[in-house]
Amino acid sequence: MKRLNGILVALCAVGFAFSASTFAKDAKKDENKYPNATRHEPKASMSSGDQTALNKAADLLNDGKDSEAQTYVEKVLSGGKASPYAQAFAHRLLGGIYENADKADNAIGEYKQAIALDALPNNQQFDLIYRLGYTQLQNEKYQDALATLADWEKQTGMQTADELALKANAYYRVDQFQQAIDTMKQAIAKSDKPNDSWSQILMGSYFELNQYDEAAKIVQAQLQKNPTDKKMTNQLAQIYIQADKPDQALAVMTKAKTDGLVTTSDDYVQLAKLYSLADKPKDGAAALKEGFAKNIVQGNYDNYKLEGDLCMQAEDDACAVDGYTKASPLAKDGNVDYQLGYLKFYAGDSKGAVDAIGRAIGKGGLRQEGEAYLLRGDAENDLGQTAAASADWQKAAGYPSAKAMAEQRLKALKSGVKVHAAKKK
């Protein structure tokens, strides 16, 4: 499946500080963040010893001393006498320690254990369910994240802009693009200041559903706010390319060049290809040459071949020969050398043509193998190498695409008629 370059992961983190103020003794002071929840608030109690240990663990965790914090947490969990609240809070802390250590599966397991104990105050319980969904999404467990967020909505009786954005992100990751669109629209409608990354998910979903006009509208709106956003500019060009609108894509990239946004090898190559799609190969070749001259465009096989192709389309044979000549040593098959031989032959360089086509045949993988033997035979004949020409024409006659022309040449040669090569196509 296609994917638009640069789509962001629109993760919306929930506050998850581990501090002593979240213990039961202060729970009544907390604002009720979930007034629509029907869950009965459990009694939050623990022994003074466990509270002291977990307070210490929370402080250490907040100070970035995770390994020391883990010692206190595990002491509470291994004691065998901790209350359900103390156990739940300890698992919650331990999940944070594991998450900081990039041990996502362990963190998820600890969060689930804390939630399953059903002993945390409502604010902590529902925050942790949300955090679980966030962590699952962040670690590519998208279906799990969707299930967790659905449970969060059911238990809290609410939806928020951030939570809906997380769901939309998960839908996008599992290729449920219409659900991603519908959900992200809800998220944006609920927010006074939507995150720019949310628009990326929305735009990407439209793109995947081939709704390119809708995708383009979103990018255009973002570019109005920041006209020199290079990533958005490139994405808009990609959308137009996918929508088979090369002229619009080219207009975007030529403006980007004017604005100084065409700065990398990929930028120049994309611009050159867009000129080709818009039937302006001469301009494409000029753009690519500029990139080479500035030492920006990478000197690799693909780019040298592109130069040759563009110049050939523009009927600039000397430029095409230059591009193909540079691509030849980097080629894994003989097709570039065949093109090079073709150009050299019709430029009157039969010796160069024989050499190039010889390399082409030697490398193999030719799309026009019969024509290669036919053309080398023509070049050899032009050099007066009749025996070599006859041998190559005989080989060419073994290929259906070249059979008729090869047999004509052999017949003429046998009759003593001078063979003249066909005109350049």
C-alpha positions as CSV (number, residue, x, y, z in Angstrom):
1,M,0.0,0.0,0.0
2,K,1.2,3.5,-0.8
3,R,2.1,5.8,2.1
4,L,2.6,9.5,1.9
5,N,6.0,10.6,3.1
6,G,6.3,12.4,6.4
7,I,3.0,11.4,8.1
8,L,3.5,12.0,11.8
9,V,2.5,9.9,14.7
10,A,0.0,12.1,16.4
11,L,0.4,10.8,19.9
12,C,-1.1,12.9,22.7
13,A,0.5,12.2,26.0
14,V,-1.5,12.4,29.2
15,G,0.1,13.8,32.3
16,F,1.5,10.9,34.4
17,A,3.6,12.3,37.2
18,F,4.6,10.0,39.9
19,S,4.4,12.1,43.1
20,A,3.4,11.6,46.7
21,S,0.5,13.9,46.2
22,T,-1.3,11.1,44.3
23,F,-1.6,8.9,47.4
24,A,-4.9,8.2,49.1
25,K,-4.4,10.7,51.9
26,D,-4.6,13.5,49.4
27,A,-7.0,12.0,46.9
28,K,-10.0,13.9,48.3
29,K,-8.2,17.2,47.5
30,D,-8.0,16.3,43.8
31,E,-10.4,17.8,41.3
32,N,-12.8,15.1,39.9
33,K,-11.6,14.8,36.3
34,Y,-14.2,12.3,35.4
35,P,-17.6,13.5,36.7
36,N,-19.6,11.2,34.3
37,A,-18.0,8.0,35.6
38,T,-20.3,5.6,37.4
39,R,-17.4,3.6,39.0
40,H,-17.6,3.6,42.8
41,E,-14.5,5.3,44.2
42,P,-12.6,2.6,46.2
43,K,-11.2,3.3,49.6
44,A,-7.5,4.1,49.1
45,S,-5.5,2.9,52.1
46,M,-2.1,1.4,52.7
47,S,0.2,0.8,55.7
48,S,2.5,3.6,56.8
49,G,5.5,1.4,55.8
50,D,4.2,0.9,52.3
51,Q,3.3,4.6,52.0
52,T,6.8,5.6,53.1
53,A,8.4,3.1,50.6
54,L,6.2,4.2,47.7
55,N,6.6,7.9,48.5
56,K,10.4,7.4,48.3
57,A,10.0,5.4,45.1
58,A,7.9,8.2,43.5
59,D,10.4,10.9,44.5
60,L,13.3,8.8,43.1
61,L,11.4,8.2,39.9
62,N,10.7,11.9,39.5
63,D,14.4,12.6,40.0
64,G,15.3,10.1,37.3
65,K,16.7,7.5,39.7
66,D,14.7,4.6,38.3
67,S,16.8,1.7,39.5
68,E,16.7,3.0,43.1
69,A,13.0,3.6,42.8
70,Q,12.5,0.0,41.6
71,T,14.1,-1.4,44.7
72,Y,11.5,0.2,46.9
73,V,8.6,-0.8,44.6
74,E,9.6,-4.4,44.5
75,K,10.0,-4.4,48.2
76,V,6.4,-3.5,48.6
77,L,5.2,-6.0,46.0
78,S,7.3,-8.9,47.5
79,G,6.2,-8.2,51.1
80,G,2.9,-10.1,50.7
81,K,1.0,-7.8,53.0
82,A,0.4,-4.7,50.8
83,S,-3.2,-3.5,50.4
84,P,-4.8,-3.6,46.9
85,Y,-4.2,0.2,46.6
86,A,-0.6,-0.1,47.6
87,Q,-0.2,-3.0,45.1
88,A,-1.9,-1.1,42.3
89,F,0.1,2.0,42.9
90,A,3.3,-0.1,43.0
91,H,2.5,-1.7,39.7
92,R,1.7,1.7,38.3
93,L,5.1,3.0,39.3
94,L,6.9,-0.1,38.1
95,G,5.2,0.3,34.7
96,G,6.6,3.8,34.5
97,I,10.1,2.5,35.3
98,Y,9.8,-0.1,32.6
99,E,8.5,2.4,30.1
100,N,11.5,4.7,30.8
101,A,13.7,1.7,30.1
102,D,12.1,1.1,26.7
103,K,10.6,-2.2,28.0
104,A,7.2,-1.6,26.5
105,D,5.8,-5.1,27.0
106,N,6.8,-5.1,30.7
107,A,5.3,-1.7,31.2
108,I,2.0,-2.7,29.6
109,G,1.9,-5.8,31.8
110,E,2.4,-3.7,34.9
111,Y,-0.2,-1.1,33.9
112,K,-2.7,-3.9,33.2
113,Q,-2.0,-5.5,36.6
114,A,-2.6,-2.1,38.3
115,I,-5.8,-1.6,36.4
116,A,-7.1,-5.1,37.1
117,L,-6.7,-4.6,40.9
118,D,-9.4,-1.9,40.6
119,A,-8.1,-0.2,43.7
120,L,-6.9,3.2,42.5
121,P,-9.0,6.3,42.9
122,N,-11.0,7.3,39.9
123,N,-8.6,10.0,38.6
124,Q,-5.6,7.6,38.9
125,Q,-7.5,4.6,37.5
126,F,-8.8,6.3,34.4
127,D,-5.6,8.2,33.8
128,L,-3.8,4.9,33.8
129,I,-6.2,3.3,31.4
130,Y,-5.6,6.2,29.1
131,R,-1.9,5.8,29.6
132,L,-2.1,2.2,28.7
133,G,-3.8,3.0,25.4
134,Y,-1.2,5.6,24.7
135,T,1.7,3.2,25.4
136,Q,0.0,0.5,23.2
137,L,-0.3,2.9,20.3
138,Q,3.2,4.1,20.7
139,N,4.5,0.5,20.5
140,E,2.4,-0.4,17.5
141,K,-0.2,-2.4,19.3
142,Y,-2.9,-0.6,17.5
143,Q,-5.9,-2.9,17.9
144,D,-5.1,-3.2,21.6
145,A,-5.0,0.6,21.8
146,L,-8.4,0.9,20.2
147,A,-9.9,-1.6,22.6
148,T,-8.3,0.2,25.6
149,L,-9.5,3.6,24.5
150,A,-13.0,2.2,23.9
151,D,-12.9,0.9,27.5
152,W,-11.8,4.3,28.7
153,E,-14.7,6.0,26.9
154,K,-17.2,3.5,28.3
155,Q,-15.9,3.8,31.9
156,T,-15.5,7.6,32.0
157,G,-18.6,8.4,29.9
158,M,-16.6,11.0,28.0
159,Q,-14.5,11.7,24.9
160,T,-11.8,14.3,24.7
161,A,-10.0,15.9,21.7
162,D,-6.7,14.2,22.6
163,E,-8.3,10.8,23.1
164,L,-10.1,11.0,19.8
165,A,-6.9,11.9,18.1
166,L,-5.2,8.9,19.6
167,K,-8.1,6.7,18.3
168,A,-7.8,8.3,14.8
169,N,-4.1,7.6,14.8
170,A,-4.7,3.9,15.6
171,Y,-7.4,3.6,13.0
172,Y,-4.9,5.1,10.4
173,R,-2.3,2.5,11.4
174,V,-4.6,-0.4,10.9
175,D,-5.8,1.0,7.5
176,Q,-9.3,1.9,8.7
177,F,-9.0,5.2,6.9
178,Q,-12.6,6.3,6.9
179,Q,-12.9,5.7,10.7
180,A,-9.6,7.7,11.0
181,I,-11.2,10.6,9.1
182,D,-14.4,10.6,11.0
183,T,-12.7,10.3,14.4
184,M,-10.1,13.0,13.7
185,K,-12.8,15.4,12.5
186,Q,-14.4,14.9,15.9
187,A,-11.1,15.5,17.7
188,I,-10.5,18.7,15.7
189,A,-14.0,20.0,16.4
190,K,-13.5,19.5,20.1
191,S,-10.2,21.3,20.3
192,D,-9.7,25.1,20.4
193,K,-6.1,24.6,19.1
194,P,-5.8,21.3,17.2
195,N,-2.3,19.8,17.0
196,D,-0.8,20.2,13.5
197,S,0.0,16.5,13.5
198,W,-3.7,15.7,13.6
199,S,-4.2,17.3,10.2
200,Q,-1.4,15.0,9.0
201,I,-3.3,11.9,10.0
202,L,-6.5,13.4,8.4
203,M,-4.7,14.3,5.2
204,G,-2.9,10.9,5.1
205,S,-6.2,9.1,5.5
206,Y,-7.8,11.0,2.6
207,F,-4.7,10.2,0.5
208,E,-5.0,6.5,1.2
209,L,-8.6,6.6,0.1
210,N,-7.6,8.3,-3.2
211,Q,-9.5,11.5,-2.1
212,Y,-6.7,13.6,-3.3
213,D,-8.6,16.9,-3.5
214,E,-9.5,16.6,0.1
215,A,-5.9,15.8,1.1
216,A,-4.7,18.7,-1.0
217,K,-7.0,21.1,0.8
218,I,-5.6,20.2,4.2
219,V,-2.0,20.7,3.0
220,Q,-2.9,24.0,1.3
221,A,-4.4,25.3,4.5
222,Q,-1.3,24.4,6.4
223,L,0.9,26.1,3.8
224,Q,-1.1,29.2,4.1
225,K,0.0,29.4,7.7
226,N,3.6,28.6,6.8
227,P,4.3,28.9,3.1
228,T,7.9,27.8,3.4
229,D,7.2,24.5,5.2
230,K,9.3,22.2,3.0
231,K,7.7,19.0,4.3
232,M,4.2,20.2,3.5
233,T,5.4,21.5,0.1
234,N,6.8,18.1,-0.8
235,Q,3.6,16.4,0.4
236,L,1.4,18.6,-1.7
237,A,3.6,17.7,-4.7
238,Q,3.2,14.0,-3.9
239,I,-0.5,14.3,-3.7
240,Y,-0.7,16.0,-7.1
241,I,1.5,13.3,-8.6
242,Q,-0.7,10.6,-7.2
243,A,-3.7,12.4,-8.5
244,D,-2.2,12.4,-12.0
245,K,-1.9,16.2,-12.0
246,P,1.8,16.7,-13.0
247,D,1.3,20.3,-14.0
248,Q,0.0,21.2,-10.5
249,A,2.8,19.2,-8.9
250,L,5.4,21.0,-11.1
251,A,3.9,24.3,-10.1
252,V,4.4,23.5,-6.5
253,M,8.0,22.4,-6.9
254,T,9.0,25.3,-9.2
255,K,7.7,27.7,-6.6
256,A,9.5,25.8,-3.9
257,K,12.7,26.3,-6.0
258,T,12.1,30.0,-6.2
259,D,11.5,30.0,-2.4
260,G,14.9,28.3,-1.9
261,L,13.3,25.0,-0.7
262,V,14.9,22.8,-3.4
263,T,18.1,22.0,-1.5
264,T,18.7,18.3,-1.5
265,S,19.5,15.6,-4.0
266,D,16.0,14.2,-3.7
267,D,14.5,17.6,-4.2
268,Y,16.3,18.2,-7.5
269,V,15.5,14.7,-8.7
270,Q,11.9,15.1,-7.9
271,L,11.8,18.4,-9.8
272,A,13.5,16.9,-12.8
273,K,11.0,14.0,-12.9
274,L,8.1,16.4,-12.6
275,Y,9.4,18.3,-15.6
276,S,9.5,15.0,-17.5
277,L,5.9,14.1,-16.5
278,A,4.8,17.6,-17.7
279,D,6.5,16.9,-21.1
280,K,9.3,19.4,-20.3
281,P,12.3,17.2,-20.4
282,K,14.7,20.0,-21.4
283,D,13.8,21.9,-18.2
284,G,14.2,18.7,-16.2
285,A,17.6,18.0,-17.6
286,A,18.6,21.6,-16.8
287,A,17.4,21.2,-13.2
288,L,19.3,18.0,-12.8
289,K,22.5,19.5,-14.3
290,E,22.2,22.4,-11.9
291,G,22.1,19.9,-9.0
292,F,25.1,18.1,-10.3
293,A,27.0,21.4,-10.8
294,K,26.3,22.4,-7.2
295,N,27.5,19.0,-6.0
296,I,24.0,18.5,-4.5
297,V,22.6,15.7,-6.7
298,Q,24.2,12.4,-5.9
299,G,26.3,10.9,-8.6
300,N,24.7,7.4,-8.7
301,Y,23.4,5.2,-11.4
302,D,19.7,6.3,-11.2
303,N,20.5,10.0,-11.4
304,Y,23.0,9.6,-14.3
305,K,20.5,7.5,-16.1
306,L,17.8,10.0,-15.5
307,E,20.0,12.7,-17.0
308,G,20.5,10.5,-20.1
309,D,16.7,9.8,-20.3
310,L,15.7,13.4,-20.0
311,C,18.3,14.6,-22.5
312,M,17.2,11.9,-24.9
313,Q,13.6,13.0,-24.6
314,A,14.7,16.5,-25.2
315,E,16.6,15.3,-28.3
316,D,19.9,16.6,-26.9
317,D,22.0,13.6,-27.9
318,A,25.3,14.9,-26.7
319,C,23.9,15.4,-23.2
320,A,22.2,12.0,-23.3
321,V,25.6,10.4,-24.2
322,D,27.2,12.2,-21.3
323,G,24.6,10.9,-18.9
324,Y,24.6,7.3,-20.1
325,T,28.4,7.3,-20.2
326,K,28.5,8.1,-16.5
327,A,25.8,5.6,-15.7
328,S,27.5,2.8,-17.7
329,P,30.1,1.7,-15.1
330,L,27.5,1.6,-12.4
331,A,24.9,-0.4,-14.4
332,K,24.0,-3.9,-13.4
333,D,22.5,-4.7,-16.8
334,G,23.2,-3.7,-20.4
335,N,20.3,-1.4,-21.1
336,V,22.1,1.9,-20.6
337,D,25.0,0.7,-22.8
338,Y,22.5,-0.3,-25.5
339,Q,21.1,3.2,-25.4
340,L,24.6,4.6,-25.5
341,G,25.5,2.4,-28.5
342,Y,22.3,3.5,-30.3
343,L,23.2,7.2,-29.8
344,K,26.8,6.7,-30.8
345,F,25.9,4.8,-34.0
346,Y,23.5,7.5,-35.2
347,A,26.0,10.2,-34.3
348,G,28.5,8.6,-36.7
349,D,30.6,6.9,-34.1
350,S,30.3,3.3,-35.2
351,K,33.4,2.2,-33.3
352,G,32.0,3.6,-30.1
353,A,28.7,2.0,-30.9
354,V,30.3,-1.5,-31.3
355,D,32.1,-1.1,-28.0
356,A,29.0,0.1,-26.1
357,I,26.8,-2.6,-27.5
358,G,29.4,-5.2,-26.7
359,R,29.3,-4.1,-23.1
360,A,25.5,-4.2,-23.2
361,I,25.4,-7.8,-24.5
362,G,28.1,-8.8,-22.0
363,K,26.2,-7.4,-19.0
364,G,23.0,-9.0,-20.2
365,G,19.5,-8.3,-18.9
366,L,18.6,-6.6,-22.1
367,R,15.0,-5.7,-22.9
368,Q,15.9,-5.5,-26.6
369,E,18.5,-8.2,-27.1
370,G,17.7,-9.0,-30.7
371,E,17.9,-5.3,-31.5
372,A,21.3,-5.1,-29.8
373,Y,22.7,-7.7,-32.1
374,L,21.1,-6.0,-35.1
375,L,22.5,-2.6,-34.2
376,R,26.0,-4.0,-33.5
377,G,25.9,-5.7,-36.9
378,D,25.0,-2.4,-38.5
379,A,27.9,-0.6,-36.8
380,E,30.3,-3.4,-37.8
381,N,29.0,-3.3,-41.3
382,D,29.6,0.5,-41.3
383,L,33.2,-0.2,-40.3
384,G,33.6,-2.8,-43.1
385,Q,33.7,-5.7,-40.7
386,T,31.4,-7.8,-42.9
387,A,31.9,-11.2,-41.3
388,A,31.3,-9.8,-37.8
389,A,28.2,-8.0,-39.0
390,S,26.8,-11.2,-40.7
391,A,27.4,-13.1,-37.5
392,D,25.5,-10.6,-35.4
393,W,22.6,-10.3,-37.9
394,Q,22.3,-14.1,-37.8
395,K,22.0,-13.9,-34.0
396,A,19.5,-11.1,-34.3
397,A,17.4,-13.3,-36.7
398,G,16.8,-15.6,-33.8
399,Y,14.7,-13.0,-32.0
400,P,11.1,-12.4,-33.2
401,S,11.3,-8.6,-32.8
402,A,14.4,-8.4,-34.9
403,K,14.0,-11.3,-37.2
404,A,12.5,-9.5,-40.3
405,M,15.1,-6.7,-40.4
406,A,18.0,-9.1,-39.7
407,E,16.9,-11.4,-42.6
408,Q,16.6,-8.4,-44.9
409,R,20.2,-7.4,-44.1
410,L,21.5,-11.0,-44.6
411,K,19.7,-11.3,-47.9
412,A,21.1,-8.0,-49.1
413,L,24.6,-9.0,-48.0
414,K,24.4,-12.3,-49.8
415,S,23.2,-10.5,-53.0
416,G,26.1,-8.1,-52.8
417,V,23.9,-5.1,-52.2
418,K,25.3,-2.5,-49.9
419,V,23.4,-2.5,-46.6
420,H,22.4,0.9,-45.2
421,A,21.3,1.2,-41.6
422,A,17.8,2.4,-40.9
423,K,17.3,6.0,-39.9
424,K,17.3,7.0,-36.3
425,K,13.9,6.6,-34.7
